[in-house]
Amino acid sequence: MGVHLGFLGVGAELIGASFLLSQSVATIAAMTFNFLVNNVLTYLDRRLTGWGLIGGLLSFYAVCSVGAVANVGIANFLFTQHYSWWLAGVAGILVGAVWNYAASSVFTWRKP
């Protein structure tokens, strides 16, 4: 959540980019960070390496794209309803998180 809100805050507040663009970039940055952390810590017994790491990242992006679309969609909707950038961002994160964890554990780090 910290990585996502950090990127969102930099984009929306410091750089002055649109909320939609900032939320989208923050979502991709957080997805990448989460993949790398999960690969090292959560799924240590199924760690992906070499080309498997690249394939796993692409798989993770594909699987999490559903959660990412939901994340960006709900966050942007709330922001347009005059919620603060960080509250809209947190709501988007929560909407996508459950799907992303469940789906990636089945598809990206499935047991051989």
ZIQUI-V675865 format. One record per pair of residues at least 4 apart in sequence whose C-alpha atoms are under 6 Angstrom apart, sorted by the first residue. I is the first residue (numbers start at 1). J is the second residue. D is the distance in whole Angstrom. If there is no record, write none. Layout:
I_J_D + I_J_D
This chain:
2_6_6 + 3_30_6 + 4_26_5 + 4_30_5 + 5_9_6 + 7_26_5 + 8_12_6 + 8_22_5 + 8_23_6 + 8_26_5 + 9_13_5 + 10_14_5 + 11_15_5 + 11_17_5 + 11_22_5 + 12_16_5 + 12_17_5 + 12_19_6 + 12_22_6 + 19_23_6 + 22_26_6 + 26_30_6 + 30_34_6 + 34_38_6 + 35_39_6 + 37_41_6 + 38_42_5 + 38_43_6 + 39_43_5 + 39_47_5 + 40_44_5 + 43_47_6 + 48_52_5 + 48_53_5 + 49_53_5 + 52_56_6 + 56_60_6 + 56_108_6 + 59_108_6 + 60_64_6 + 60_108_6 + 61_65_6 + 64_68_6 + 64_100_5 + 67_71_6 + 67_96_4 + 67_99_6 + 67_100_6 + 69_73_6 + 71_92_4 + 71_93_6 + 71_95_6 + 71_96_5 + 72_76_6 + 74_92_6 + 75_88_5 + 75_89_5 + 75_92_5 + 78_83_6 + 78_88_5 + 79_83_5 + 79_88_6 + 93_97_6 + 99_103_6 + 100_104_6 + 104_108_5 + 105_109_5 + 106_110_5
